[in-house]
Amino acid sequence: MKKMKHITYLAVFLLVAFTGLAQREPDRVYMPNVKTVQLYASGDQTAYPVMSVGSVGALELHFDDLDGYVKNYSYTYQLCNADWTPVDLSPFDYIQGFTQNRLTQYRASSIATTSYIHYQATLPERNSAPSKSGNFLLKVFLNGDTSQLAFTRRILIVDKLVPISAVVLQPFDQNKLRTHQKLQFSIDKTALSVLNPAQQLKVVAIQNFRWDNIITDKQPMFMRGNVFEYNAERDFLFPAGKEYRWADLRSFRFLSDRMDKANLNTQPFEVQLKPDGERTQARYIVYADFNGFSETRATDNINPWWQGDYANVTFTLVPLNRQPYAGKEVYLAGQFTNYKYNEDSRLTYNAEKGAYEKTMLLKQGYYTYTYATPEQVNANAGEMTYTDGNYWETENAYTILVYYKGFSDRYDRLVGFTTVNSRGAKEQL
């Protein structure tokens, strides 16, 4: 009896710890059989999952289950505060319709040598949709049991009440003039009742929709009536990085410019990419990229979602003088790794070759990525200074999120959203 009680307590403890981990770490895949999770604004795989409050069918979800047989997947939404901690509200308070819904659209792979089941959905569905603005986690799980999490993904739902004017500038600071970009903006709070800005307003700035190096908890430099100006010289300064690297894997039969060799006699296939060199000493070169986003695509006249194949793809980074970075770990960074710096994305130094290597199972597509060296293992923020360098001319997209919490509110509402490009282009929801 005592042994049974001990096992029960242990199971409850693990369940609580597992659920808590999911809440602390959004954008995580928990099941190793789940691959190529894509959640994006409908029709554009390089568009972050952002939608207006009340929208239906604004997002697309895709993922594969490599176990190769149909399972009972469901999903729900979790409302979170600005810092992505779950709110203390019942799902009935922020989900209109069913609080859980099954994923009923799936298809077995065909043609592909790797067997999998492809699941997809257009979200939100009319019978289950978030009813409030704010930060939401999409949780996909098995057998109607939310403790059997397959993966989580962030969604931003906006109620645009606050106009934002923004521009990206070169810093005045001589030490950061050539390496950083400064985001300067103002917000108009006319539509809000703000008595205590420090307590009721929260502004978050994101570079290329990377959540590992966001800047937040800054106060306006000036307040002119209903307009708050965020233009302090040392606020909202981002390392500019360089343009993202790319891997064109849209075909495994025909080698692209970045593929060195491919072995199609194994299952999954094996692909060796051409070595990437350290770029800190290289001159800045302008070219178009996806700012870390990736696309599931194919040039083989097939449907990539359920006919695209998989390959074990090896990335190689050659450091300067083929010497390892002292006291540093190197990680692959991009939306396909969720900018997570852990064993799933860590490269291993090969002393024989004088290079870092990492093999990942990837589906046919076009991937953009970079290499990061966080200050310590599992640190949240990635640093590209050692592998790529920082050049203020780099093209980056910056997003500003404005959260508001009234004195009677129990969660942070997302009331302002805009994205501005360092080249001057501006995107609106």
C-alpha positions in Angstrom: 0.0 0.0 0.0 2.8 2.4 0.9 4.5 1.6 -2.4 1.4 2.4 -4.3 1.0 5.7 -2.5 4.6 6.6 -3.3 4.1 5.8 -7.0 0.9 7.9 -7.0 2.6 10.9 -5.4 5.5 10.6 -7.8 3.1 10.5 -10.8 1.2 13.6 -9.6 4.5 15.3 -9.0 5.8 14.5 -12.5 2.5 15.6 -14.0 2.6 19.0 -12.2 6.3 19.5 -13.1 5.6 18.6 -16.7 2.7 20.9 -17.0 4.6 23.7 -15.3 7.5 23.2 -17.8 5.1 23.5 -20.7 3.8 26.8 -19.3 7.3 28.2 -18.7 8.6 27.2 -22.1 6.3 28.0 -25.0 7.2 26.9 -28.5 8.4 23.5 -27.5 7.9 20.0 -29.0 7.6 17.4 -26.2 7.2 14.2 -28.3 10.2 13.1 -30.4 7.9 11.5 -33.0 6.4 15.0 -33.8 8.3 16.9 -36.5 8.0 20.0 -38.7 5.5 21.9 -36.6 4.4 25.0 -38.6 1.9 27.6 -37.3 1.6 30.7 -39.4 -0.7 33.3 -40.8 -2.8 31.7 -43.6 -1.0 31.6 -46.9 2.4 32.7 -45.8 4.8 30.4 -44.0 7.1 33.3 -43.2 4.4 35.2 -41.3 4.2 34.9 -37.6 0.8 33.6 -36.1 -0.7 37.0 -35.4 -4.5 37.7 -35.8 -7.1 40.2 -34.8 -9.5 39.4 -32.0 -12.6 37.6 -33.2 -11.0 36.3 -36.4 -11.8 32.8 -37.7 -9.5 30.8 -40.0 -6.7 33.3 -39.8 -4.0 30.7 -39.1 -2.7 27.4 -40.5 -1.3 24.5 -38.5 0.7 21.7 -39.9 2.8 18.9 -38.3 3.9 15.3 -38.9 3.8 12.2 -36.7 6.6 9.9 -37.7 5.1 6.9 -35.8 3.1 6.5 -39.0 -0.3 5.6 -37.7 -3.4 7.8 -36.9 -3.7 9.1 -33.4 -6.3 11.1 -31.5 -4.8 14.6 -31.3 -6.8 17.5 -29.8 -6.0 21.1 -29.1 -6.9 23.9 -26.7 -5.8 27.5 -26.0 -4.2 28.9 -22.9 -4.5 32.6 -22.2 -1.2 34.1 -20.8 0.0 37.4 -19.5 2.6 39.6 -21.2 5.4 37.4 -19.7 3.7 34.2 -20.9 2.7 33.0 -17.5 -0.8 31.5 -17.5 -3.7 33.7 -16.3 -5.8 32.6 -13.4 -9.0 32.3 -15.4 -11.3 29.5 -16.5 -11.0 28.5 -20.2 -14.7 29.3 -20.5 -13.8 33.0 -19.8 -11.6 33.3 -22.9 -12.6 30.5 -25.3 -15.9 30.8 -27.2 -17.3 27.3 -27.9 -15.6 24.1 -27.0 -12.5 24.4 -24.8 -11.0 21.4 -26.6 -11.3 20.4 -30.2 -10.1 17.3 -32.1 -7.8 17.5 -35.1 -9.8 15.7 -37.8 -7.9 16.5 -40.9 -4.9 14.2 -41.5 -3.4 12.2 -44.3 -0.9 9.4 -44.6 2.4 10.1 -46.4 2.7 8.9 -50.0 5.7 8.6 -52.2 8.0 9.6 -49.3 10.3 6.9 -48.1 9.9 8.1 -44.5 6.4 7.1 -43.3 4.4 9.6 -41.3 0.9 11.0 -40.8 0.4 14.7 -41.7 -2.0 16.7 -39.6 -3.3 20.1 -40.5 -6.0 22.5 -39.4 -7.2 26.0 -40.1 -7.5 28.0 -36.9 -9.4 29.3 -35.0 -12.4 27.2 -35.9 -15.9 28.6 -35.4 -16.8 26.1 -32.7 -13.6 26.9 -30.7 -12.0 30.3 -30.8 -10.3 32.7 -28.4 -12.6 35.5 -27.4 -10.1 38.0 -25.9 -6.9 39.7 -27.0 -3.6 38.8 -25.6 -0.9 36.1 -25.6 -2.2 32.6 -26.3 -0.6 29.2 -26.2 -1.9 26.7 -28.7 -1.5 23.3 -26.9 -1.8 20.1 -28.9 -2.1 16.9 -26.9 -3.1 13.2 -27.2 -6.3 11.4 -26.2 -8.1 14.3 -24.7 -5.5 14.4 -21.9 -3.7 17.8 -21.6 -0.9 16.2 -19.7 0.1 14.3 -22.8 1.4 17.4 -24.5 2.7 17.0 -28.1 3.8 20.6 -28.5 2.9 24.2 -27.8 3.0 27.3 -30.0 2.6 31.0 -29.3 -0.3 33.0 -30.9 -0.7 36.8 -30.7 -4.3 38.0 -30.7 -4.6 41.8 -31.1 -7.3 44.3 -30.4 -5.8 47.3 -32.1 -6.6 50.2 -29.8 -3.2 51.9 -29.7 -1.6 53.4 -32.8 2.2 53.0 -33.0 4.7 55.0 -35.0 8.1 53.4 -35.2 11.4 53.8 -37.0 14.8 51.9 -36.9 17.8 54.1 -36.6 21.6 53.9 -36.3 22.6 54.5 -32.7 24.5 57.6 -31.7 26.6 55.7 -29.2 30.1 55.4 -30.8 30.6 52.0 -29.3 27.5 50.6 -30.9 27.3 52.8 -34.0 28.5 50.0 -36.4 27.1 47.0 -34.6 23.6 47.8 -33.3 20.2 49.0 -34.4 18.0 51.3 -32.3 14.2 51.0 -32.3 12.5 54.3 -31.6 8.7 54.7 -31.4 5.7 56.4 -29.9 2.3 55.2 -28.9 -1.1 57.0 -28.6 -3.0 55.9 -25.6 -6.1 58.0 -26.3 -8.4 54.9 -26.3 -7.2 53.7 -23.0 -7.8 54.8 -19.4 -4.2 54.9 -18.1 -3.7 56.4 -14.6 -0.5 54.6 -13.8 1.6 53.9 -17.0 4.3 52.0 -15.1 1.7 49.6 -13.7 -0.9 49.4 -16.5 1.2 49.5 -19.7 3.9 47.1 -20.8 5.8 47.4 -24.1 7.7 44.5 -25.7 10.1 44.8 -28.6 11.0 41.8 -30.7 13.7 41.3 -33.4 12.6 38.9 -36.2 10.1 37.3 -33.8 12.9 35.9 -31.6 11.6 35.6 -28.1 15.1 34.9 -26.7 16.4 38.5 -26.9 13.3 40.6 -26.4 13.5 44.0 -24.7 10.8 45.0 -22.3 10.2 46.8 -18.9 11.2 50.2 -20.4 9.4 53.4 -19.6 8.7 56.3 -22.0 11.2 59.1 -22.2 8.5 61.7 -22.8 4.8 62.0 -22.2 3.0 64.6 -24.3 -0.7 64.4 -23.6 -1.8 61.0 -24.8 1.4 60.3 -26.7 4.2 58.3 -25.0 7.6 58.5 -26.7 10.1 55.7 -26.3 13.3 57.3 -27.6 15.9 57.0 -24.8 19.3 56.6 -26.4 20.1 53.3 -24.5 16.7 51.7 -24.7 15.6 49.2 -27.4 19.1 48.7 -28.8 19.5 45.3 -30.6 22.7 43.7 -31.9 22.1 43.8 -35.7 23.7 40.5 -36.6 24.0 39.6 -40.2 21.7 38.2 -42.9 20.6 34.7 -42.1 22.3 31.7 -43.7 20.2 29.4 -45.8 19.8 25.7 -46.7 17.8 24.9 -49.9 16.4 21.4 -49.2 13.5 21.6 -51.6 14.8 18.6 -53.5 17.0 15.7 -52.3 17.6 14.4 -55.8 19.1 17.6 -57.2 21.8 19.2 -55.2 21.2 22.9 -54.5 24.0 25.5 -54.1 24.3 24.8 -50.3 24.2 21.0 -50.5 27.5 19.1 -50.7 26.3 15.6 -51.1 23.3 13.4 -50.6 22.9 9.7 -49.9 19.5 8.5 -51.1 20.2 4.8 -50.3 19.5 5.2 -46.6 16.3 5.8 -44.8 15.9 8.6 -43.9 18.2 10.1 -46.6 21.5 11.7 -45.5 22.4 15.2 -46.7 25.7 16.9 -46.0 25.6 20.7 -46.4 28.6 22.7 -47.5 30.6 24.0 -44.5 29.7 27.4 -43.2 32.6 29.7 -42.4 32.8 32.2 -39.5 31.7 35.6 -40.9 33.1 38.0 -38.3 36.0 38.9 -40.7 33.8 39.0 -43.8 32.5 42.1 -45.4 28.7 42.7 -45.2 26.8 41.4 -48.2 23.2 42.3 -49.0 20.9 39.5 -50.0 17.2 38.6 -49.3 16.4 36.2 -46.5 13.5 35.0 -44.4 14.8 36.4 -41.1 15.1 33.0 -39.6 11.8 31.6 -40.9 11.5 28.4 -42.9 9.2 27.0 -45.5 8.0 23.4 -46.2 8.5 23.4 -50.0 9.4 21.0 -52.8 10.6 21.5 -56.4 9.9 17.8 -57.3 6.3 18.5 -58.5 4.8 17.0 -55.3 2.7 18.2 -52.4 5.3 18.8 -49.7 2.9 18.4 -46.8 2.3 14.7 -47.2 4.7 13.7 -50.1 7.8 15.6 -48.9 10.5 13.4 -47.6 12.9 13.6 -44.6 16.7 13.5 -44.4 19.3 13.6 -41.7 20.9 17.0 -42.5 24.4 17.7 -41.3 25.4 21.4 -40.6 29.1 22.3 -40.3 30.5 25.5 -38.9 34.3 26.2 -39.4 35.5 28.7 -36.8 38.4 31.0 -37.3 41.7 29.1 -37.5 39.7 26.0 -36.9 40.0 26.5 -33.2 37.0 26.0 -30.8 35.4 29.0 -29.1 36.9 29.1 -25.6 34.3 28.6 -23.0 31.5 28.7 -25.6 28.9 26.3 -26.9 27.5 26.7 -30.4 23.9 26.2 -31.4 21.7 26.3 -34.5 19.3 29.2 -34.2 16.2 29.8 -36.3 12.4 29.4 -36.2 12.9 25.7 -36.9 14.8 25.3 -33.6 12.5 27.8 -31.9 15.7 29.6 -30.8 16.1 27.0 -28.0 19.6 26.5 -26.9 19.7 22.9 -25.7 20.9 19.5 -26.8 18.5 19.4 -29.7 20.3 22.4 -31.4 23.8 22.1 -30.0 26.8 21.5 -32.3 29.7 19.3 -31.3 33.3 20.3 -32.0 35.1 17.8 -34.1 38.8 18.2 -33.4 39.9 16.1 -36.4 38.1 18.4 -38.8 38.5 21.6 -36.8 34.8 22.3 -37.1 31.5 22.1 -35.3 28.9 19.7 -36.5 25.2 19.0 -36.0 22.8 16.5 -37.7 19.1 17.2 -37.6 16.1 15.3 -39.1 14.5 17.8 -41.5 11.7 17.8 -44.0 12.1 19.0 -47.6 11.9 22.8 -47.6 13.9 26.1 -47.5 15.5 26.8 -44.1 17.1 30.0 -42.9 19.3 29.9 -39.8 22.3 31.3 -38.0 24.7 30.1 -35.3 24.5 31.3 -31.7 26.8 31.2 -28.7 24.9 31.9 -25.5 26.8 33.1 -22.5 26.2 29.8 -20.7 24.6 26.4 -21.5 20.8 26.7 -21.8 21.0 30.4 -21.5 17.9 32.1 -22.9 19.5 34.6 -25.2 21.6 33.7 -28.2 24.7 35.8 -29.2 25.9 35.9 -32.8 28.9 38.1 -32.2 31.4 35.3 -32.3 30.1 33.4 -35.4 28.7 36.1 -37.6 29.5 39.6 -36.2 27.1 42.5 -36.1 26.6 45.1 -38.8 24.2 47.9 -38.5 23.2 47.7 -42.2 21.6 44.2 -41.7 18.0 43.9 -42.7 15.9 43.0 -39.6 12.2 43.2 -38.8 11.2 44.7 -35.4 7.8 44.1 -33.8 6.3 46.3 -31.0 3.7 44.9 -28.7 1.7 47.0 -26.3 -0.1 45.4 -23.4 -2.7 47.0 -21.2 -4.1 45.9 -17.9 -7.0 47.9 -16.4 -7.4 48.0 -12.6 -10.3 45.7 -12.9 -8.6 43.4 -15.5 -7.2 40.0 -14.6 -4.9 39.6 -17.5 -2.8 41.6 -20.0 -4.7 42.7 -23.1 -2.7 43.1 -26.3 -3.9 46.5 -27.6 -1.1 47.5 -29.9 0.9 45.8 -32.6 3.1 46.9 -35.5 6.2 45.6 -37.4 8.7 47.9 -39.0 11.7 46.9 -41.1 15.2 48.3 -40.7 15.0 49.1 -44.5 12.0 51.3 -43.9 9.2 49.0 -44.9 6.3 48.8 -42.5 3.9 45.9 -42.0 0.5 46.2 -40.4 -1.9 43.5 -39.1 
